[in-house]
Amino acid sequence: MKINWDKIFEILEKWRDEYSQSLQESDDPWAVLVSTILSLRTKDDVTRATSKTLLAKAPNPKKMLKLTADEIAKLAYPAGFYRTKAAQLHRIAGILLEKYGGQVPADMDALLALPGVGRKTANLVLTEAFDMDGICVDIHVHRISNRTGWISTGNPEATEMTLRKILPKKYWKRINGLLVFYGQHVCRPVSPFCSRCVIKKYCSRTGVERSR
């Protein structure tokens, strides 16, 4: 199937510009890393609030390391799995100070070696903080890319690798922000708002049993 990526992105970006605000409020590598870790299995409004609170107390790894895991957990609450994330962030701060002079590395392998950091988080740090090419695939990108019929994959990592082959590189850094916001407001996991969809012409509605 030939996919008109240019038209799809033109339509989605016009819709977003009329409607949206970005979740990621800072391009500082440490802030992006902390916020993304907190965002896993957490609602966006909670992520914004907890990120702001935690980063106010720990705007860099050195200050994060001065906090105990329990103190970090209190600041991260009520993010999902906040105690686990607090322990991970405390360990990450120590590693960054020990190995990287307190800086977040602009390297995929180095990021993936950090506690709690998967490909989604690493790609978001590389694209948002370092303006490097990458495709950040979360559950929204995975779901929408398969629901539309653009691809057919079984998990987010497979989705990333497939999109790397078929998506023009100029759209790699843009796809996550667009599809995350679209997935939150229109292309919902259950009973999506197909009646509001601005790209229905380019969607096969794969797996959609009920819609609004």
N, C-alpha and C positions, 0 to 999 in steps of 0.2 A: 504494500500500500504506500503510495506516494503521499507524504505528509507536508502540508503547506505551513512549515514552521514560521515563516515570516508573517503570514496573515494571522496565525494563532497568537503569536506574541504581540502583534500590533493590537489585536482585539483585547487580549487580557491586560495589557499595560494601560490601554485607554480606560478600561473598566476600573482598574486599580487606582489610577490617578484621580478618578472622579470620586473614589470611595474610601481609600485606605490610608493607613499610617503604618510605618514599619515597626515591627517588634524590636528589631535590633537598633538600639539608640546610640551605640558607641562603636567605633571601629578600632578601639584600643584592643590589642590582642588578648590581654589578660581579662578585660571586661567581657569580650566575646566568649572566651573559654569558660569563664565562670557562669555567665548567663546561659550558655548552651547546656552545660552540665545540669544546671538547675532546671532547665526547661523539659528535660526528659520525663515523660509521664506526668506532666504538670500543665495546668491551664495557663494560657498566656497572661491573663491578668495577675495570676499568682507569681508567675515568672518575673514579670516587670517589677512587682512590689518587692519580692525577696531579693532580686538582683540589686535593686537600688539600695536596699537596707544593708545587704552584706558588703557591697562594694564601697559604701560610705565608710565602713569600718575597716575594710581590707582592700584598698585601691591598688595594691600590688602584692606580689608573693611574700615579700618580707613582712608586711603587716599582717597578712593572713597567717603566717607561721607563728606570729606572736599570740594568736588566739588558740585556745584549746579546741579540740574537736567538738566538745559540748557547747562551747560558746558559738562556734560556727553553726552548729545544728540549731540553736535557738534563733539565730539570725536568719537561717534558711527556712525555718518553719513558716507556712505549712506546705512547702514544696513536697512533691511526692518523694518518698524514700530519703527524706532530708537528713537522717542520721548517716546513712550510707554515703550520700553525696558530701556531707561535711567531712567525713573521714577521708574521702578521696581528695577533696580540695586541700585538706591539710597536708596530705602526702605529696600532692602535685606541687604545692608551694615549696616544700623541702627539696624536691627533685630539681625544680627550676633554679633554685638558689645554688644548689650543689653542682649541677651540670651545665647550666646555661646562663650563669651570671644574673639570675632573676628575670630573664627574658623568656617569653614564649617562643619556641623554635618554629621557624617557617619551613617545616619539613614534615611530610606525611608520616614517615616511619617513626620519627622522634615523638610526634604527637600520639600516634597509636600505642606507643610504649607507656604512655602516662596512664595511671589508674582511672578506670571509668570512661576512657576516651575511645569511642568507636569511629567508624568512617564518617558517620553523619557529623559528629562534633568536629573531627579533624578537617573535613572539607569546608565546614562553615567558618572555622578559624582561618583557613588558608584563603578562602574567597573574600570574606568580609573584612578581615584584619590586614591581610597582606596583598589583596587584589590579585591573587594567583588564580589560574584556571582550575576549576574543579566543579563537580556536580554533587551538591549536597542532597541526599535522598532521605527524607523522613517518610512517615507513613502516608502523608498527604500526597507527596510526589509519586510514591509507589502506587497508591490506590488509583489516582487520577490517570496516570500514564497507562495503567492496565485497563481501567474502566473505559477510557476513550478508544482503546484498541490500538493505540500507537505502538505498544509493545505487549508481550505476553511473558511475564516472569513471575517467579514464585516468592521472591523475597527482595528487600531493599538493596542488598548488595548486588544481586543479579540485575536489578533495575538500573543501578548506577553504571554497571559495566556495559549494559545494552545501550543506554542513552549516550554513553561516550562514543559509541560506534555510529549512531544515527543522528544525533543532535548537533547542529552546527556549533562550533566552539564559542561563537559570539553570544550564544544563549546559555552556556553552562552556568555562569554565575547568577543568571537572572531567573532560572526556572524554579529554584526553591522558594524564593520570596513570593513569586506569583502564585504557584500552586498551593503553598501553605495557606495563604490568605483566601484563595478561591475555595479550598477545601473546608475552611472554617465557616465560610459564609454562604456558599452555594452548593458545591459538590460534596455534601456531607457523607459520612460513612454509611449511614442508614437513611433511607428515604431522602435522597438528594433533591434539591430544588431545580429539577430539570426545566420547569416552566420559566425559570429566571436565567437559564444558562445562556451565556453570550457566545459559546463555542459549540453549541449543539450540532451544528453542521459538520463539525470535525470529531464527533463522538459516536461510538458504536453502542454505548450503554451496556457494555459487557458486564454481566452479573447483576444488573439493576432489576430487581423484582418489584420494587415499589418506589414511587417518586411523588413529588409534590409540584 
